[in-house]
């Protein structure tokens, strides 16, 4: 029961985006055409601050020459995304100011209180490199001051160009204001630029102008430029960012500026584990979370290592093919979990680490058996009694030296290097032992070229009358993607089939739609459409007996055939 409760606490989050001061993706005041990820709830707290001599704002006067203006403009925004392409935001803008060397104060809290609804759809050109074009639209309405009769509403068109580490945002729209003296309007414009040289931080700059409709010729008077930095921290469960910048009004006389500082935090309320391994690391004895444990995918250096926080939770990318999930901590015995068990657990696992009660040190070198040349090899300690495989130790490529610290026990030590025969030795190690063990490896004889085995794919099965893919179809489809990427010369034909229920013409069209669904999945995973041919065979070539439920289930399928 304890294990079930711990695993239930794991929240699998999608990557948290960086927010504007009003809670949407983009730069500081320019919106992105992309909404937050589905289920994301974000809270943003930002503030602009100014301090200057009052005689730089108004004409100098004897009584005000040394007076000061201190102004703080807080922004609070709450956003939620019920669907990937739709986002709701509630925001408030306040003002607090002091005049005359802090001798008096004025508060205008919630000067603006509004709601906005944004929709946007990214069109991906390369998902791996995060290259897309995203058109969108944003509608808003707000009230200037609680209890006033001044309201504003309008909309803006959005366009975002994303090229991996570079983002460009364009905004344009119109707002209408209801005033006691009559209605008026403003033209809204904005351009934003993002540059992300690091995963944890980026440089942002944007320019905006809210131009009165009767003063369009003097649009530069309303220009605001905001350069700054944004830093992102945290894991995939909860993430937050820090905003630092400066808003400048270059065309104002006198010159005006505001310092900007704020934070944003996000929570995924509709988590999904697809594409990620999510879990928690706990002490095997106490069942308490283990902080600062390193989680990595063995044999996949392109997947970043994750370090657990105080809650012990982690989230790493789900690689293709077979693999081992490794958890390491200096105070615990490392553990390796195979991809078969992770797949059985649905991508959500709990890793138990046994505390290290003592240890033995093994040092030595790995060298060529003929010329004694140093070899970079992988040394694994396998506990014979507990059948526990420890994380790999590597010998140095220049000297061949290695050093391993393992708990006391009986081990089989496997040593393997590219181009050499695998070897092993047995060891009985006690606490505080310091043992020197050298390994000599023999080169492998050249092997004759063996033709590769024929390529085969698993069939994809469908529900009655359905052409959409189901979650259980992802495993064979991902296998097909992996094989096709490993063999770029291979072209395939997708043969769609149906059972005999219904008329033949409808079944032929249904079988074609099923094949097209598989094709769309492969193309979305960067398999070129030039390598794929789609055919619908309808009721022909049944694999099972159409008179039985089991037989009809086998006939509703798509076969992947190498051309």
C-alpha positions as MATLAB code, in Angstrom:
seq = 'XXXXXXXXXXXXXXXXXXXXXXXXXXXXXXXXXXXXXXXXXXXXXXXXXXXXXXXXXXXXXXXXXXXXXXXXXXXXXXXXXXXXXXXXXXXXXXXXXXXXXXXXXXXXXXXXXXXXXXXXXXXXXXXXXXXXXXXXXXXXXXXXXXXXXXXXXXXXXXXXXXXXXXXXXXXXXXXXXXXXXXXXXXXXXXXXXXXXXXXXXXXXXXXXXXXXXXXXXXXXXXXXXXXXXXXXXXXXXXXXXXXXXXXXXXXXXXXXXXXXXXXXXXXXXXXXXXXXXXXXXXXXXXXXXXXXXXXXXXXXXXXXXXXXXXXXXXXXXXXXXXXXXXXXXXXXXXXXXXXXXXXXXXXXXXXXXXXXXXXXXXXXXXXXXXXXXXXXXXXXXXXXXXXXXXXXXXXXXXXXXXXXXXXXXXXXXXXXXXXXXXXXXXXXXXXXXXXXXXXXXXXXXXXXXXXXXXXXXXXXXXXXXXXXXXXXXXXXXXXXXXXXXXXXXXXXXXXXXXXXXXXXXXXXXXXXXXXXXXXXXXXXXXXXXXXXXXXXXXXXXXXXXXXXXXXXXXXXXXXXXXX';
ca = [
       0.000    0.000    0.000;
       2.892    2.355    0.826;
       4.342    1.816   -2.635;
       0.993    2.551   -4.267;
       0.635    5.789   -2.291;
       4.148    6.931   -3.186;
       3.681    6.256   -6.868;
       0.301    8.008   -6.780;
       2.073   11.164   -5.586;
       4.057   11.381   -8.817;
       2.819   14.158  -11.094;
       4.084   13.792  -14.675;
       4.299   17.305  -16.078;
       4.925   18.612  -19.579;
       7.717   21.109  -20.188;
       6.810   24.402  -18.544;
       7.048   27.337  -20.944;
       8.265   30.816  -20.203;
       5.541   33.417  -19.562;
       4.883   37.072  -20.223;
       3.917   39.415  -17.400;
       0.307   38.550  -18.200;
       0.827   34.811  -18.030;
       1.052   33.726  -21.688;
       4.040   32.421  -23.580;
       6.175   35.052  -25.269;
       8.395   37.906  -24.152;
       7.514   40.467  -21.454;
       4.640   42.312  -23.186;
       4.361   40.443  -26.500;
       2.196   37.327  -26.703;
       3.126   34.068  -28.399;
       0.852   32.295  -30.861;
       1.325   29.088  -28.830;
      -0.770   28.296  -25.773;
       0.514   26.567  -22.648;
       0.469   22.763  -22.637;
      -2.847   21.139  -21.738;
      -3.573   21.107  -18.025;
      -1.009   23.773  -17.133;
      -1.983   26.229  -14.391;
       0.418   29.197  -14.158;
       0.707   32.039  -11.684;
       2.797   35.102  -12.510;
       3.822   37.906  -10.154;
       5.721   40.803  -11.712;
       6.354   44.398  -10.726;
       7.687   47.528  -12.430;
       9.369   50.109  -10.226;
      10.502   53.714  -10.766;
      12.251   56.249   -8.545;
      13.092   59.739   -9.832;
      13.126   63.426   -8.887;
       9.712   65.015   -9.288;
      11.224   68.062  -11.014;
      12.146   65.798  -13.929;
       8.461   65.059  -14.471;
       6.836   68.438  -13.817;
       8.062   71.988  -14.172;
      10.484   72.872  -11.347;
       8.972   74.730   -8.418;
      10.514   75.995   -5.228;
       8.523   73.597   -3.050;
       9.110   70.558   -5.222;
      12.696   70.900   -6.343;
      13.974   68.093   -4.104;
      10.785   66.018   -4.111;
      10.786   62.443   -5.344;
       8.360   60.085   -7.062;
       8.459   56.392   -6.127;
       6.127   54.240   -8.182;
       5.470   50.478   -8.107;
       3.243   48.809  -10.713;
       2.451   45.183   -9.755;
       1.052   42.642  -12.211;
      -0.710   39.445  -11.136;
      -1.874   36.853  -13.674;
      -3.518   33.442  -13.409;
      -3.728   31.252  -16.525;
      -5.154   27.816  -17.255;
      -5.107   25.725  -20.416;
      -7.958   23.174  -20.608;
      -6.831   22.181  -24.110;
      -3.522   22.420  -25.959;
      -4.863   25.152  -28.254;
      -7.014   27.226  -25.859;
      -5.938   29.299  -22.865;
      -7.780   31.495  -20.327;
      -6.050   34.229  -18.316;
      -7.273   36.435  -15.463;
      -5.022   39.397  -14.701;
      -4.812   42.490  -12.559;
      -2.604   45.574  -12.719;
      -2.167   47.812   -9.696;
      -0.328   51.021   -8.775;
       1.240   52.343   -5.604;
       3.067   55.676   -5.526;
       4.565   58.144   -3.033;
       5.280   61.828   -3.625;
       7.377   64.454   -1.895;
      10.132   62.506   -0.167;
       7.640   59.831    0.972;
       5.585   62.455    2.851;
       2.345   61.344    1.182;
       1.125   58.282   -0.689;
      -1.489   57.273   -3.207;
      -2.784   53.754   -3.831;
      -4.621   52.632   -6.983;
      -4.727   48.892   -6.525;
      -6.259   46.812   -9.331;
      -6.187   49.736  -11.671;
      -6.878   47.185  -14.404;
      -8.747   43.917  -13.894;
      -9.321   41.790  -16.969;
      -9.815   38.463  -18.690;
      -8.300   37.210  -21.924;
      -8.917   34.116  -24.058;
      -6.223   32.944  -26.453;
      -6.235   30.294  -29.165;
      -3.274   29.191  -31.263;
      -2.086   26.187  -33.264;
       1.614   25.475  -33.884;
       2.470   24.096  -37.330;
       5.630   22.011  -36.916;
       8.273   21.696  -39.605;
      10.696   19.762  -37.385;
       9.544   18.587  -33.940;
      12.962   17.283  -32.955;
      14.580   20.700  -33.429;
      11.441   22.558  -32.262;
      10.923   24.444  -35.531;
       7.377   25.703  -36.067;
       5.097   28.526  -37.197;
       2.218   29.372  -34.838;
      -0.690   31.665  -35.794;
      -3.118   32.621  -33.035;
      -5.693   35.115  -31.796;
      -6.315   36.730  -28.403;
      -9.511   38.390  -27.181;
      -9.705   40.432  -23.981;
     -11.916   42.627  -21.822;
     -10.978   44.632  -18.718;
     -12.164   47.303  -16.277;
     -10.051   50.345  -15.391;
     -10.520   50.631  -11.649;
     -13.076   48.843   -9.512;
     -16.438   50.545   -9.564;
     -15.625   52.800  -12.539;
     -17.498   53.003  -15.833;
     -14.344   52.737  -17.963;
     -14.125   49.424  -19.782;
     -11.896   48.161  -22.531;
     -12.213   45.217  -24.874;
     -10.674   44.093  -28.136;
      -8.443   41.519  -29.756;
      -5.079   40.968  -31.356;
      -3.675   38.664  -33.986;
      -0.610   36.640  -33.018;
       2.180   35.060  -35.035;
       5.203   33.171  -33.705;
       8.225   31.837  -35.594;
      10.328   29.360  -33.615;
      13.726   28.046  -34.720;
      15.013   25.934  -31.805;
      16.861   28.519  -29.660;
      15.426   31.579  -31.474;
      11.849   32.858  -31.188;
      10.159   35.784  -32.949;
       6.669   37.046  -31.997;
       4.446   39.522  -33.865;
       1.268   41.079  -32.387;
      -1.265   43.447  -33.916;
      -4.787   44.424  -32.883;
      -7.268   46.994  -31.631;
      -8.920   47.872  -28.316;
     -12.022   50.020  -27.702;
     -12.413   52.077  -24.524;
     -15.734   53.287  -23.090;
     -15.202   56.670  -21.403;
     -17.714   59.043  -19.729;
     -16.972   61.510  -22.527;
     -17.471   58.919  -25.268;
     -15.729   55.971  -26.823;
     -12.235   55.887  -28.232;
      -9.762   53.253  -29.381;
      -6.103   52.249  -29.534;
      -4.144   50.384  -32.175;
      -2.014   47.642  -30.550;
       1.375   46.606  -31.963;
       4.227   44.499  -30.666;
       7.397   42.691  -31.740;
       9.294   40.297  -29.455;
      12.589   38.433  -29.781;
      13.840   35.469  -27.681;
      17.345   34.010  -27.750;
      18.000   30.928  -25.589;
      21.741   30.094  -25.508;
      21.125   27.911  -22.431;
      18.257   25.620  -21.392;
      17.994   27.473  -18.085;
      18.154   31.060  -19.312;
      17.593   33.390  -22.224;
      17.759   36.977  -23.445;
      14.491   38.726  -24.293;
      13.679   42.069  -25.843;
      10.388   43.434  -27.102;
       8.917   46.646  -28.409;
       5.244   47.603  -28.014;
       3.071   50.628  -28.745;
      -0.577   51.272  -27.790;
      -1.375   54.119  -30.201;
      -4.552   56.265  -29.880;
      -6.522   56.057  -33.098;
      -6.568   59.849  -33.440;
      -2.780   60.158  -33.066;
      -1.403   57.439  -35.354;
       1.048   59.860  -36.961;
       2.928   60.189  -33.663;
       3.164   56.449  -32.938;
       6.811   56.723  -31.786;
       5.655   58.755  -28.758;
       3.969   55.611  -27.427;
       6.864   53.208  -27.958;
       8.031   51.042  -25.046;
      11.132   48.851  -25.284;
      11.782   46.117  -22.688;
      15.101   44.231  -22.732;
      15.840   41.665  -20.037;
      16.697   38.150  -18.894;
      14.585   35.148  -17.999;
      15.907   32.253  -15.918;
      14.091   28.910  -15.616;
      14.506   26.381  -12.815;
      12.900   23.244  -11.421;
      11.856   19.826  -12.668;
       9.001   18.664  -14.860;
       6.540   18.399  -11.970;
       6.760   22.051  -10.968;
       8.757   24.738  -12.737;
       9.256   28.412  -12.198;
      11.082   31.265  -13.852;
      12.558   34.582  -12.803;
      12.104   37.782  -14.840;
      14.641   40.624  -14.766;
      14.445   43.578  -17.116;
      13.961   47.277  -17.716;
      11.082   48.951  -19.561;
      12.175   52.089  -21.430;
      10.031   54.851  -22.952;
      12.705   56.410  -25.200;
      10.544   59.077  -26.864;
       9.120   60.574  -23.659;
      10.316   63.949  -22.467;
      11.786   63.574  -19.959;
      13.168   60.053  -20.532;
      11.210   57.447  -18.515;
      12.163   53.911  -17.428;
      10.926   51.170  -15.097;
      12.911   48.344  -13.526;
      11.201   44.951  -13.866;
      11.402   41.923  -11.569;
       9.082   38.984  -11.114;
       8.527   35.247  -10.931;
       6.268   32.707  -12.599;
       5.324   29.226  -11.395;
       3.389   26.452  -13.127;
       1.661   23.199  -12.162;
       0.373   20.483  -14.465;
      -3.159   19.551  -13.379;
      -3.693   17.092  -16.247;
      -0.420   15.143  -16.332;
       0.552   12.700  -19.059;
       3.411   10.227  -18.989;
       3.593    9.688  -22.752;
       7.161   10.054  -23.969;
       8.656   10.223  -20.443;
       9.597    7.940  -17.578;
       8.301    9.390  -14.330;
       8.955    8.083  -10.870;
      10.266    8.511   -7.368;
      13.441    7.329   -5.638;
      13.039    6.094   -2.057;
      15.195    4.578    0.678;
      14.586    0.807    0.659;
      14.588    0.670    4.477;
      12.705    3.822    5.496;
      10.708    4.344    2.274;
      11.517    8.069    2.488;
      12.335   10.032   -0.701;
      16.018   10.223   -1.649;
      17.260   13.663   -2.692;
      20.198   14.329   -5.044;
      20.010   10.897   -6.657;
      21.268   10.845  -10.247;
      18.886    9.283  -12.770;
      20.151    8.468  -16.262;
      19.487    6.174  -19.226;
      22.463    3.875  -19.694;
      23.808    3.947  -23.245;
      21.923    7.128  -24.206;
      24.296   10.082  -23.571;
      21.975   12.418  -25.479;
      19.347   12.163  -22.717;
      20.107   14.532  -19.848;
      20.825   13.179  -16.368;
      18.145   14.097  -13.818;
      18.970   14.920  -10.187;
      16.100   14.386   -7.738;
      14.947   17.100   -5.346;
      13.778   16.743   -1.768;
      10.625   14.944   -2.942;
      12.695   12.246   -4.677;
      10.749   12.582   -7.930;
      12.231   12.460  -11.411;
      11.226   12.604  -15.059;
      13.459   11.590  -17.967;
      12.876   11.123  -21.668;
      11.640    7.686  -22.787;
      14.253    6.372  -25.299;
      13.589    4.023  -28.170;
      14.516    0.351  -28.038;
      15.748   -1.576  -24.994;
      17.608    0.277  -22.243;
      18.423    0.414  -18.520;
      17.287    3.137  -16.118;
      20.106    3.767  -13.617;
      19.736    5.399  -10.185;
      22.897    6.365   -8.261;
      23.657    8.062   -4.954;
      26.949    8.099   -2.964;
      25.221    6.734    0.156;
      23.304    3.945   -1.607;
      23.855    0.872   -3.720;
      23.156    1.787   -7.384;
      20.278    0.090   -9.165;
      19.477   -0.662  -12.812;
      15.931   -1.247  -14.078;
      15.282   -2.740  -17.509;
      12.979   -1.254  -20.127;
      10.734   -4.342  -19.995;
       9.771   -3.624  -16.369;
       9.316    0.100  -17.083;
       7.019   -0.671  -20.011;
       5.069   -3.077  -17.792;
       4.627   -0.296  -15.195;
       3.316    2.090  -17.855;
       6.287    4.461  -17.597;
       5.720    5.272  -13.893;
       8.084    3.515  -11.491;
       9.398    3.605   -7.942;
      13.121    2.941   -7.486;
      14.272    1.623   -4.108;
      17.915    2.248   -3.128;
      19.584    0.132   -0.444;
      21.876    2.100    1.915;
      25.594    1.347    1.720;
      26.675   -0.100    5.094;
      30.369   -0.408    4.230;
      32.525   -0.854    1.222;
      35.584   -2.269   -0.471;
      37.891   -0.454   -2.899;
      39.096   -2.182   -6.051;
      41.725   -0.505   -8.249;
      43.810   -1.645  -11.199;
      44.405   -1.269  -14.925;
      42.922   -2.686  -18.109;
      45.415   -3.337  -20.927;
      45.945   -5.224  -24.191;
      47.126   -8.808  -23.537;
      49.766   -8.585  -26.290;
      51.294   -5.106  -26.205;
      50.044   -3.857  -22.781;
      48.474   -0.788  -24.399;
      45.927    0.900  -22.070;
      42.273    0.221  -22.876;
      39.156    2.163  -22.004;
      36.814   -0.592  -20.822;
      33.548   -0.961  -18.900;
      33.837   -2.788  -15.564;
      30.639   -4.113  -13.984;
      30.346   -5.663  -10.524;
      27.583   -8.285  -10.418;
      26.584   -9.526   -6.958;
      26.391  -13.314   -7.172;
      24.267  -13.616   -4.009;
      21.808  -10.841   -4.737;
      22.059  -10.765   -8.541;
      22.425   -6.966   -8.341;
      24.179   -5.227  -11.229;
      26.019   -2.097  -10.102;
      26.468    0.944  -12.295;
      29.340    0.747  -14.724;
      32.849    1.905  -13.908;
      35.150    2.987  -16.741;
      38.902    2.674  -17.043;
      40.856    5.719  -18.196;
      41.534    5.791  -21.951;
      45.106    7.101  -21.501;
      46.346    5.069  -18.524;
      43.831    2.199  -18.378;
      43.409    2.900  -14.637;
      40.109    2.337  -12.860;
      38.832    2.677   -9.299;
      35.601    1.164   -7.948;
      34.013    1.316   -4.489;
      31.374   -1.357   -3.828;
      29.669   -2.849   -0.750;
      31.050   -6.027    0.770;
      29.930   -9.170   -1.041;
      30.696  -11.917   -3.535;
      31.031  -10.599   -7.094;
      31.569  -11.585  -10.666;
      33.433   -8.686  -12.288;
      32.725   -8.386  -16.031;
      35.131   -6.378  -18.194;
      34.317   -5.499  -21.795;
      35.765   -3.144  -24.424;
      35.072   -2.567  -28.119;
      37.117   -4.953  -30.296;
      38.129   -7.206  -27.385;
      36.835  -10.467  -25.927;
      34.774  -10.102  -22.781;
      36.430  -11.425  -19.618;
      35.548  -11.748  -15.931;
      36.927  -12.590  -12.497;
      35.297  -13.644   -9.228;
      35.968  -11.720   -6.022;
      35.067  -11.991   -2.343;
      35.235   -8.495   -0.846;
      35.018   -7.470    2.795;
      34.450   -4.015    4.278;
      37.573   -1.794    4.200;
      39.305   -4.143    1.710;
      41.667   -2.442   -0.745;
      42.365   -4.776   -3.650;
      44.497   -4.344   -6.774;
      43.172   -6.297   -9.788;
      44.514   -5.889  -13.331;
      42.775   -7.159  -16.440;
      44.327   -8.251  -19.747;
      41.993   -8.324  -22.749;
      42.474  -10.318  -25.946;
      41.513   -8.867  -29.289;
      38.589  -10.412  -31.108;
      39.280  -12.183  -34.407;
      37.862  -10.390  -37.467;
      34.391  -11.671  -38.196;
      33.022  -12.455  -41.611;
      30.352  -10.098  -42.836;
      26.927  -11.581  -42.151;
      23.985  -10.272  -44.150;
      21.538   -8.406  -41.948;
      18.379  -10.273  -40.914;
      15.201   -9.506  -42.860;
      13.220   -6.546  -41.556;
       9.803   -7.365  -40.124;
       7.159   -5.172  -38.500;
       4.259   -5.894  -36.178;
       0.736   -5.271  -37.431;
      -1.422   -2.445  -36.067;
      -4.966   -3.422  -35.005;
      -8.107   -1.263  -34.833;
     -11.477   -1.258  -33.115;
     -14.715   -2.015  -34.951;
     -15.481    0.758  -37.430;
     -12.521    2.844  -36.172;
      -9.550    4.309  -38.025;
      -7.893    6.196  -35.150;
      -4.858    4.895  -33.296;
      -5.155    3.574  -29.742;
      -2.536    3.847  -26.931;
      -1.639    0.155  -27.294;
      -0.617    0.862  -30.903;
       2.224    3.196  -29.867;
       4.679    0.413  -28.931;
       4.725   -1.350  -32.372;
       4.631    2.028  -34.146;
       7.631    3.299  -32.176;
       9.435    0.071  -33.025;
       8.713    0.719  -36.705;
      10.023    4.300  -36.416;
      13.227    3.036  -34.787;
      13.808    0.450  -37.539;
      13.072    2.905  -40.348;
      15.470    5.472  -38.905;
      18.156    2.798  -38.601;
      17.575    1.790  -42.253;
      16.979    5.017  -44.213;
      17.185    3.116  -47.502;
      14.066    1.042  -46.726;
      10.713    1.948  -48.275;
       7.449    0.492  -47.017;
       3.857   -0.101  -48.068;
       1.017    0.211  -45.551;
      -1.693   -2.341  -46.354;
      -5.002   -1.553  -44.669;
      -7.692   -4.199  -44.084;
     -11.195   -4.492  -42.614;
     -13.498   -7.284  -41.437;
     -16.566   -8.373  -43.413;
     -19.129   -6.450  -41.325;
     -20.820   -3.844  -43.529;
     -20.744   -3.333  -47.305;
     -17.565   -3.877  -49.304;
     -17.257   -0.285  -50.570;
     -17.413    1.202  -47.051;
     -14.913   -1.341  -45.759;
     -12.485   -0.511  -48.571;
     -12.588    3.186  -47.641;
     -12.227    2.331  -43.938;
      -9.166    0.167  -44.615;
      -7.558    3.031  -46.537;
      -8.204    5.495  -43.675;
      -6.547    3.058  -41.256;
      -3.438    2.902  -43.425;
      -3.424    6.702  -43.664;
      -3.547    6.988  -39.833;
      -0.394    4.872  -39.577;
       1.259    6.934  -42.316;
       0.475   10.189  -40.475;
       2.038    8.810  -37.272;
       5.235    7.817  -39.083;
       5.495   11.188  -40.848;
       4.996   13.021  -37.523;
       8.037   11.093  -36.232;
      10.259   12.332  -39.101;
       9.831    9.423  -41.520;
       9.723   10.926  -45.039;
       6.442   10.515  -46.919;
       8.497    9.556  -50.002;
       9.295    6.257  -48.275;
       5.661    5.353  -47.584;
       2.967    3.976  -49.917;
      -0.632    3.527  -48.694;
      -3.111    0.903  -50.006;
      -6.557   -0.107  -48.754;
      -7.565   -3.728  -49.439;
     -10.921   -3.734  -47.672;
     -12.217   -7.210  -46.755;
      -9.640   -9.096  -48.841;
      -6.791  -11.217  -47.430;
      -8.442  -12.020  -44.072;
      -6.094  -13.262  -41.362;
      -8.865  -14.726  -39.210;
     -12.326  -16.239  -39.605;
     -14.866  -13.420  -40.073;
     -17.542  -15.628  -38.476;
     -15.937  -15.192  -35.019;
     -15.148  -12.153  -32.877;
     -11.501  -13.200  -32.592;
     -11.177  -13.630  -36.329;
     -12.696  -10.232  -37.077;
     -10.318   -8.604  -34.548;
      -7.375  -10.018  -36.533;
      -8.765   -8.676  -39.807;
      -9.100   -5.032  -38.690;
      -5.426   -4.223  -39.172;
      -2.635   -2.469  -41.060;
       0.377   -4.509  -42.197;
       3.738   -2.773  -42.717;
       5.482   -4.420  -45.683;
       9.002   -3.693  -46.963;
       8.915   -2.807  -50.658;
];
